[in-house]
């Protein structure tokens, strides 16, 4: 960062190129201090009403340079601003910024508040390029996690499934368990037909399949899993709710590829 960029720091401290990823945490800081980092360095700034941090392609005119060699990135692509006791991100560029949770923030939309902790933002450029802008808002002093090489590994959170629920979800999500390149859940009718073959005396119907899946989605949503309700994903819903459910069950290892054995167990 050079010249005019330094004059805009407003009390901020520069982070050099090659700085450790903010995903590792931050040093002891005043709560609300923001750290912003890209390939060419970044900035650390304490919270104060009205403070702003500019980011974009023109390193002479922003605090944090991102996408310097990509003309798809705007010269001033966005701004981080502190107001009402929080840091917010606003898009001032031509292309969207992808926020955590895959939310897209477009030019002209209302700014979005940043959560405390680590937030990777992706600035869209040309030719399908995405440029990482790391952001970390300190919640408490001493946010950096300590090294714990000998601690017992924390197990994933497994979700309890009844036997029928597991059978339904294995059938519904078999393409995910097989690691298909672009998996999608089976349709209700497809799942019901296959379950009827596996359990011919159980009276499976599309409605019964849907009922079981909806019950699991509701249970996980109540427990804090995001992306499992219509209000969260918006219309048209399509397969999004079931896709998000199956992704969570896979990531938590509640469903694993060996569960595919259920598809054959009752056909022998």
N, C-alpha and C positions, 0 to 999 in steps of 0.2 A: 504494500500500500504506500502511496506516495502523495506528496504535495497536499492538494485540496482534500484528499481522503482523510489525512491525519487531522485536519482542522475540524472535520465533522464528527470526530469521535466523542466530543462532549464529555470528556472525563473517562472514556473507555480505555481499556488496555488492549493492545494488539496481540493476537495469537499468531505465531510464526508459521510459515509453511512447514509441513512435516510434523505439526503438533499431533499428539496422540488423539485417536478418535474419541469424541465425546461420549461414545457408548460405554467407555470404561469409567465414566463418572467425571466429577470435577473436584478441584481442591476446596478446602474450607472457604465458604463464601457467605456474604450477606444474603439471607433469604430473598428470592426474587431476582437475584443477579442472573443475567442471561449470558450464555456463551454461544457464539455462532461461528461455524467453521466450514470452510470449503478447501479445495486442493491448494489454493494459493494463500491460505492463512485465514484469519478471522478476527473476532473481537470479543472482549468481555466487557460487559457494561452493567453497572448497578441500576436498580429500578429507581425511576423518578418520573413523575407525571409529565407527559409530553415528550419524553425522549424517544428518538427514532434511530433505527439502523437500516440503511439502504443496502440492497444487494442487487447485483446484475452484472452485465458483461463489461461495462466501461469502468475499469479499475480506478481511473482518475476521478470518478464522480460518485463512487459508492464506498461504503465501509467494508463490505465483503464482496470480493470479485468471484463470480461463478460463471462458468461457460465462456471464458475469455475468447476461445477460438471458434465459437458456435454462433453464427449470425441468427439462428433461430431464437436465441436468448436475447431478450430486450436489454438495452443499455442500463435502464433502471427497471428491473423485473418485479421488484416487490419491496415492501417495507415492513419492518417489525416495529411496533409502536407500543409504548407503555402508557396506559390510561386506565382509570378506575381500578387501580391496584393490580392490573394484570398486563402481561405481554400479549399482543395480538399480531396476526400476520395478515397483510393485505396484498393482493396481486395488482400490480400496476403495469404488467407486461402484456404481450399479445397472446402468449400461450399459457395454458393452465399450470398450476402448481399442484402436485399430488401430495396430500397430507396423510398422516397415519390413518389406517383404516381404508386406504384407497380413495378417500374423498378428494374430488377435484375442486380447486378454488380458481375461479375465472376472474378476468379483469372486470372491475366495476361491481363485484359482489361485496357484500358487507364483510368486514374483517372477521377472522375466526380466532377465538382465544386459544392460546397455547397451554397445554397441561404442564404441570411441573414434571421434572425429569427429562428424559431423552426423547426427542422427536426428530426423526429423519424426514426432511422435506425434499421432494424431487422436482427440480425446475425443468420443464419440458423444453427441448431444443429442436433442432432439425434432424431429419433422417432417423426418427425414433430414438434420438439420444435423450437421456435423462441425466441431469447433473445433481449430485447429492449436496444438499445444504444441511449440515448437522446443527441442531439447536438443542440446548440444554438449559432449562430454567431451574435454578437451585431452590429446593424446598426448605432445607435446613442446613445449618452449618455442618461441614464435614460430610458432604454427599458421596464422596468417593468410596466405593466399597473396598473393604480390605481384601488382601489376598488370602485364599483359603484352600491351598492345594491338597491338604490332607483331610478336609471335612468330608463327611459322608455325602454322596451325591443326592440332591433333592429329587425325589421321585415325581413324575408327572401326576397331575390331578386326574384320576380315573373317575369316569361317570358310571354310576350303577345303572345297569339295564336289566329288566326282567327278561326271561328266556324268550318270550314272544317278541319283545321289542328288539332284542339282539338279532333274531332271525329276520325280522322285517328289515332292519337296517343293513344287515349283510347283503340281503337280496337287493335292496334299493341302491346300495353303494358299491356293488361288486366291481364296477369299472374303476373306482378309486382304489380299491384293494388290489386290483390287478395293475395299478400304476399306468393306466391308459394315458396317452399324451394329453388329451383334452377331455377329461371325464365329465359326465353328466349323470344325475340320478335317473334311474328307470322311471317311466311313467307309472301312475298308480295301477293302471290295468295290467301293464307288463309285470309289475311286482306281484300283484294278486294272482295272476296266472301261474307264475313260477312257484309262489308259495303253495298254491293249490296242488301242484305236482309234488312238492316236497311233503306236504301234510294234507292228503286228500280228504281226510275226515274232519278238518278243522273249520270248514266253511269260510274260506278267505274270499273277500270282496274288495274292490278298490276303496270303498268307504272305510272298511275296517283297517286297511293299510294306512290310509290317511289319518285315521283317528290315532293310531299308535305313534306315528311320526309326529303329529301335532303335540301329543302329550309329552314326548321327549323334548321337543323344541321349547315348549312352555317351561318345563322344569329347568332346562339349562339357561334359558333367558332370565328366569327368576333368580338364578344363582349368579348372574352377572355376565354371561356370555353375550357378546354383541352380535348384531346382524341376524337375529332369529325372529324378528317381528316385522309385519308389514309397515308399521310406522317408521321403522329404522331404514328400511331399504327403499321404500316408495314404490309407486306403480310405474310400469308393469312389473309384477313380482317374478313371473316365470318360474324358473328353477332356483332362484337365488337363495331362498330360505333353506331349501334342502341341501343345496351346495354348501352353504355356510355351516349347516349342521354336520354334514359328513366331514368337512374339513376339520372342524373342532374335534370330532370323535377320532379322526386319524391322528391329528397333532398331539392329542392327549394320550394316544395309544390305547384308547378304549376299544377301538376296532383296529385289528392288525391283519396283515395278509393271511396268516394261518386260519383266520376265521372263515375263509372261503371253503374250508372243509365242510361247513354246514350245508353247502349247496349239494354235496354228494352223499352226505351221511344217511339220508332217508331214501336214496334212490337205489341202493344196493339190493 
